[in-house]
Amino acid sequence: FHDMVSGEGGKIQLLLNHKLKRVAVSNNRLTGIVLQHREPSGVPAPVSGKVFIDATYEGDLAAMAGAALR
């Protein structure tokens, strides 16, 4: 997996060991998220982008963004 991501020439930023804190939705579109590293002193990290992949176990990002899901 890491080889595949690194083969994209830096176009994909992979953030591991973070938890989702907030989402930003504009015109029914996810425009940004705020993550926090799971360490106790983890600093919130705002992330903006055109595409987000919800790789959480239970669809946390989609649910927090208000997306229809089952």
QUITAJO-V223092 format. One record per pair of residues at least 12 apart in sequence whose C-alpha atoms are under 10 Angstrom apart, sorted by the first residue. I is the first residue (numbers start at 1). GAP is how many residues later the second one is. Records with the same first field share a line. If there is no record, write none. Layout:
I: GAP, GAP
This chain:
2: 12
15: 20, 21, 22
16: 21, 22
17: 18, 19, 20, 21, 22
18: 16, 17, 18, 19, 20, 21, 24, 26, 27
19: 15, 16, 17, 18, 19, 23, 25, 37, 41, 42
20: 13, 14, 15, 16, 17, 18, 24, 25, 36, 40, 41, 44
21: 12, 13, 14, 15, 23, 24, 25, 40, 43
22: 12, 13, 14, 22, 24, 39, 42, 43
23: 12, 23, 24, 25, 38, 39, 41, 42, 43
24: 22, 23, 24, 40, 41
25: 39, 40, 41
28: 37, 38, 39
29: 21, 36, 37, 38
30: 18, 19, 20, 21, 22, 31, 32, 35, 36, 37
31: 16, 17, 18, 19, 20, 21, 34
32: 14, 15, 16, 17, 18, 19, 20, 33
33: 12, 13, 14, 15, 16, 19, 28, 31, 32
34: 12, 13, 14
35: 12
58: 12
